[in-house]
Amino acid sequence: MSGMDMPTDTPSPDAPQQNGPVTGPSPVADPLPGMPAVPDPRNVYADAGANMLNDVTRKAKPLVYVPHTRSGDVWVIDPKTFAVVGRYPAGVEVQHVVPSWDMSTLYATDDRGDTVMPFNPETGLPGPRIPVIDPYNMYYSPDGKAAIVVAEARRKLIWYDPRTWKIEKELPVPQCAGIDHADFTPNGRIAVFSCEFDGRVAVIDVAARSLLRIIDMPHRNHHMGPQDVKLAPDGSVFYVADSDQNGVWVIDGAATKVLREIPTGRGAHGLYLDREAKRLFVTNRHDSSVSVLDPFTGKELTKWRVPGATFDMGGLSADGRQLWLSGRYDNHVWVIDTVDGHLIRSIPVGAGPHGLCVWPQAGRYSLGHTGITR
């Protein structure tokens, strides 16, 4: 969530509606040209297992990058010592640190300052800021050809050439107030973006760079609704965390309808898979807890609690043993043991820590956000 005032929205008369005709590519066949092949249809994350670094990420210096929405800087933490080893001014309201598709650069996104700041993962040092329109969040098309900037305040997705940072297309999505987070079907042709302030998701045709349809949640909240989105390992469903509903919606793998709801905890927000893709971690921001679900069935396996923590966004260590999470409203970073859920360390940071990035990550390529890799 950006923290901006809740917008109002009136869908245009010709906007795609929920439960309309299902058009566009199949989510299980006909891969997007140029994207890496799916190694195992039963687990699209098979090449992002423990310590499965590639030639690029093996050169990276292990660091954790923490962007701050209120202090406008990025703090860098050494994960071995838990010490803060760098503080870099990065803009006005820095939301996320996003790995590039080829995993060679990390970008700190400043939506109010309209820039992204590149970090070199081999050194941990930043470079000059690049002008980009309203980058609340950022993703990459699975073929690596485009950076997809999530311009939340403008209700747009903006496709950029990631080499020149020139705009290729702007896609207005006026009926998706609070467009925030996303994930992609196994074949890379469909993306599902959450609409936080509209209680719905937008389904995007990646190749055509167009809106396919809007899916309303069965209970629509216009405050802090749909948040993070995560594809199940076998591509059978999408999980959508909903903060106001205190749980996770389950959408079919073709992104056509809502199947059911899974209660998790107050303020359900971030979604992360373990390195074996056998557990789905759900951060419950207002519940000081992490729910651990079976990613195939949605069954709750256990729940971990850390009193006082306001878990938001983060990621796993390369070996999968640690889950690093920002405390958006408590100005800490929390490090949790993924074996039993005990708190390893609480690290004081700046004001408003948000989409932190643990680096390096396992995998062949990045789809963006704080490190969605496959």
C-alpha positions in Angstrom: 0.0 0.0 0.0 1.3 3.5 -0.9 -0.3 5.3 2.0 -2.1 7.7 -0.4 -5.7 8.8 0.2 -8.2 6.3 -1.1 -9.3 7.3 -4.6 -12.8 6.9 -5.9 -13.5 5.3 -9.2 -16.2 4.9 -11.8 -15.5 2.3 -14.4 -15.9 3.3 -18.0 -18.9 1.9 -19.8 -16.8 -0.2 -22.1 -14.5 -1.5 -19.4 -14.0 -5.3 -19.4 -16.3 -6.7 -16.7 -16.1 -9.7 -14.3 -17.3 -13.0 -15.6 -17.3 -11.8 -19.2 -16.1 -14.0 -22.1 -12.7 -15.5 -21.4 -10.4 -14.4 -24.1 -6.7 -14.3 -24.7 -3.9 -16.9 -24.4 -4.1 -20.1 -22.4 -2.3 -20.0 -19.1 -0.8 -23.5 -19.5 0.3 -23.6 -23.2 1.8 -21.4 -25.9 4.6 -19.7 -24.0 5.4 -16.1 -24.5 8.1 -16.0 -27.3 11.5 -15.4 -25.9 10.8 -16.3 -22.3 12.9 -19.1 -20.6 11.2 -22.5 -20.8 9.3 -23.9 -17.8 11.5 -26.7 -16.5 8.8 -28.5 -14.5 5.1 -27.8 -15.0 4.5 -29.1 -11.5 6.8 -26.4 -10.1 7.5 -23.3 -12.0 10.0 -22.3 -9.3 12.0 -25.5 -9.7 15.1 -23.5 -10.8 14.8 -21.1 -7.8 15.6 -23.7 -5.2 18.1 -23.3 -2.3 21.4 -21.7 -3.4 20.6 -22.2 -7.1 22.4 -19.0 -8.1 23.2 -18.3 -11.8 26.3 -16.9 -13.4 25.2 -13.3 -12.6 24.0 -13.7 -9.0 27.1 -15.8 -8.0 29.1 -12.5 -8.4 26.7 -10.5 -6.2 27.7 -9.4 -2.7 25.2 -10.8 -0.1 23.3 -7.7 1.1 19.8 -6.7 2.1 18.4 -3.5 0.6 15.8 -1.6 2.6 13.8 1.3 1.0 12.0 3.8 3.1 8.8 5.6 2.2 9.2 8.3 4.8 12.9 9.0 5.1 13.4 8.6 1.3 16.6 6.5 1.5 17.9 3.0 1.1 19.7 1.3 3.9 21.9 -1.7 3.2 22.4 -4.5 5.7 25.1 -7.2 5.9 23.1 -10.4 6.4 26.0 -12.1 8.1 26.5 -9.5 10.9 23.0 -7.8 10.7 24.8 -4.5 10.7 23.8 -1.5 8.6 26.7 -0.9 6.2 25.3 1.8 4.0 22.7 4.6 3.8 21.9 6.2 0.5 19.5 9.0 -0.3 17.3 7.6 -3.1 14.4 10.0 -3.5 11.2 11.2 -1.8 9.1 8.1 -1.1 11.1 5.0 -1.9 8.8 2.0 -2.1 10.6 -1.1 -3.4 14.0 -2.4 -4.5 13.4 -4.4 -7.7 15.8 -6.8 -9.4 16.1 -6.4 -13.2 15.1 -9.3 -15.4 18.7 -10.4 -16.0 19.4 -10.0 -12.3 22.3 -7.7 -12.9 20.9 -4.5 -11.4 18.6 -3.6 -8.5 16.3 -0.6 -8.8 15.0 1.5 -5.9 11.7 2.9 -7.0 10.6 6.4 -5.9 7.0 7.1 -6.9 6.8 10.6 -5.7 10.2 11.6 -7.1 9.5 9.9 -10.5 12.9 8.1 -10.5 14.5 4.7 -10.1 18.0 4.5 -8.6 20.2 1.6 -9.8 22.3 -0.4 -7.4 25.2 -2.6 -8.6 24.8 -5.9 -6.7 28.5 -6.7 -7.0 29.4 -3.7 -4.9 26.2 -2.7 -3.2 26.7 0.9 -4.4 24.1 3.1 -6.2 24.4 5.0 -9.5 22.6 8.1 -10.9 18.8 8.2 -10.8 16.9 7.5 -13.9 13.7 9.5 -14.7 10.6 7.1 -14.7 7.0 8.1 -14.2 5.4 7.2 -10.8 7.3 3.9 -10.2 5.4 2.7 -7.1 6.4 -0.8 -8.1 8.0 -2.5 -11.1 7.9 -5.8 -12.9 9.4 -7.3 -16.0 7.7 -9.1 -18.9 8.8 -12.8 -18.7 10.7 -12.4 -22.0 12.8 -9.6 -20.5 11.9 -7.2 -23.2 10.0 -4.7 -21.1 10.1 -3.1 -17.6 6.5 -2.7 -16.5 6.2 0.3 -14.2 3.2 0.2 -11.9 2.1 3.9 -11.8 -0.3 3.5 -8.9 -1.3 7.1 -8.5 -2.0 7.4 -12.2 -3.8 4.1 -12.5 -1.5 3.0 -15.3 0.9 0.3 -16.3 3.8 1.9 -18.3 6.0 -0.3 -20.5 9.6 0.9 -20.7 12.5 -0.3 -22.7 14.8 -1.5 -19.8 17.9 -0.5 -21.7 17.0 3.0 -22.8 14.3 3.8 -20.3 12.1 5.1 -23.0 8.3 4.6 -22.9 6.9 2.0 -25.3 3.3 2.0 -24.2 1.0 3.4 -21.5 -2.0 1.3 -20.5 -4.6 3.2 -18.4 -6.5 1.0 -16.0 -9.0 3.5 -14.6 -11.1 0.8 -12.9 -8.1 -0.5 -10.9 -7.6 2.1 -8.2 -4.5 1.3 -6.2 -2.9 -1.0 -8.8 0.0 -2.5 -6.8 1.3 -6.1 -7.1 1.3 -8.9 -9.7 2.3 -12.3 -10.8 2.3 -14.2 -14.1 0.9 -17.4 -15.5 3.5 -20.2 -16.2 3.5 -19.4 -19.9 4.1 -15.7 -19.2 1.2 -14.5 -21.3 -1.2 -13.3 -18.5 -0.5 -11.1 -15.5 -2.8 -10.5 -12.6 -2.4 -7.1 -10.9 -4.1 -6.3 -7.6 -6.4 -3.2 -7.2 -6.0 -2.3 -3.6 -8.6 0.5 -3.4 -11.1 -1.2 -5.6 -11.4 -4.7 -4.2 -10.6 -6.4 -7.5 -7.8 -7.5 -9.8 -6.9 -6.6 -13.3 -6.0 -9.3 -15.8 -3.5 -8.2 -18.4 -2.5 -9.7 -21.8 1.3 -9.4 -21.6 2.0 -9.8 -25.3 -0.7 -7.4 -26.4 -0.1 -5.1 -23.4 -3.8 -4.7 -23.0 -6.5 -5.3 -20.4 -8.3 -8.6 -20.7 -10.8 -8.3 -17.8 -11.5 -7.2 -14.3 -12.4 -9.7 -11.6 -14.2 -8.4 -8.5 -13.6 -10.0 -5.1 -16.7 -11.5 -3.5 -16.3 -8.9 -0.7 -15.0 -5.6 -2.1 -13.2 -3.3 0.3 -12.1 0.2 -0.8 -9.5 0.9 1.9 -6.7 -1.7 2.0 -8.0 -4.6 0.0 -6.1 -6.8 -2.5 -2.3 -6.7 -1.9 0.4 -9.2 -3.0 -0.3 -11.8 -5.7 1.4 -15.2 -6.0 1.1 -18.1 -8.5 0.9 -21.6 -7.0 3.9 -23.8 -7.9 1.8 -25.9 -10.4 0.1 -22.8 -11.9 -3.3 -24.1 -10.8 -4.3 -21.0 -8.9 -3.3 -17.4 -8.0 -3.3 -16.4 -4.3 -4.2 -12.8 -3.6 -3.7 -11.4 -0.1 -6.5 -9.0 1.0 -5.7 -6.8 4.0 -9.2 -5.8 4.8 -10.5 -9.4 4.5 -7.8 -10.7 6.8 -7.0 -13.5 4.4 -6.2 -14.8 0.9 -8.4 -15.1 -2.1 -7.9 -18.0 -4.5 -8.3 -17.3 -8.2 -8.3 -20.0 -10.9 -5.1 -20.4 -12.9 -6.6 -19.0 -16.0 -7.5 -15.8 -14.0 -11.2 -15.8 -14.7 -12.9 -16.1 -11.3 -12.5 -16.3 -7.6 -12.7 -19.8 -6.2 -12.7 -19.3 -2.4 -11.2 -17.5 0.5 -8.6 -18.6 3.1 -8.6 -16.7 6.5 -5.0 -16.1 7.7 -4.8 -13.0 10.0 -5.5 -9.3 10.3 -3.9 -7.3 7.5 -2.9 -10.1 5.2 -0.3 -8.5 2.9 2.9 -10.3 1.5 3.2 -13.7 -0.1 6.4 -15.8 -0.3 7.2 -19.4 -1.2 9.9 -21.4 0.5 12.8 -22.7 -1.6 11.1 -26.1 -2.1 7.8 -24.5 -3.1 6.1 -26.5 -0.4 5.1 -23.7 1.9 3.5 -20.3 1.3 4.3 -17.6 3.8 1.6 -15.0 4.3 2.5 -11.9 6.3 -0.3 -10.6 8.5 0.7 -7.0 9.0 -1.9 -6.0 11.7 -1.7 -9.4 13.4 2.1 -9.6 14.0 2.1 -13.0 12.5 3.1 -15.1 9.5 0.7 -17.8 8.4 2.3 -20.9 6.7 0.1 -22.5 4.1 0.3 -25.5 1.8 0.6 -23.8 -1.6 -1.3 -26.6 -3.3 -4.2 -27.0 -1.0 -4.2 -23.7 0.9 -4.3 -25.6 4.3 -2.7 -23.7 7.2 0.3 -25.7 8.4 1.2 -23.4 11.3 1.4 -19.7 12.3 4.4 -17.8 13.6 3.9 -14.8 15.9 6.3 -11.9 16.7 4.6 -9.5 19.1 4.8 -5.9 17.9 6.0 -6.6 14.4 4.1 -5.0 11.4 5.3 -7.4 8.8 5.1 -6.0 5.3 7.3 -7.0 2.3 10.6 -8.9 2.0 12.1 -12.1 0.8 14.0 -15.2 1.6 17.7 -15.7 1.8 19.3 -17.6 -1.0 19.5 -20.8 1.1 15.9 -20.3 2.2 16.7 -20.5 5.9 15.7 -16.9 6.7 12.7 -14.8 5.9 13.5 -11.1 6.0 10.5 -8.7 6.4 10.1 -5.0 6.7 8.2 -3.6 9.7 6.4 -0.9 7.8 5.0 0.8 10.9 7.5 -0.2 13.5 10.7 1.0 11.7 12.5 -2.4 12.0 13.5 -5.2 9.8 12.7 -8.6 11.1 14.6 -11.8 10.4 12.7 -15.1 10.9 13.9 -18.7 10.9 12.0 -20.6 8.3 12.4 -23.9 10.0 10.4 -23.1 13.2 9.5 -19.5 12.9 11.5 -18.1 15.7 12.8 -14.6 15.6 16.5 -14.5 14.7 17.0 -10.7 14.8 15.2 -7.4 14.9 17.1 -4.6 13.2 16.3 -0.9 13.7 16.2 1.0 10.4 14.8 4.3 9.0 11.3 5.7 8.7 8.8 3.6 6.8 10.7 0.5 5.6 8.8 -1.1 2.7 9.7 -3.4 -0.1 13.1 -4.7 1.0 15.1 -6.9 -1.3 17.3 -9.8 -0.1 20.2 -10.3 -2.6 21.3 -12.5 -4.2 18.2 -14.6 -5.0 18.1 -18.1 -6.5 16.7 -18.5 -10.0 17.3 -18.0 -13.7 15.5 -14.6 -14.2 13.5 -12.0 -12.2 9.9 -10.9 -12.8 10.5 -7.9 -10.6 8.8 -6.7 -7.3 11.1 -7.6 -4.4 12.5 -10.7 -6.1 10.0 -12.9 -7.9 12.3 -15.4 -9.6 11.9 -18.5 -11.6 
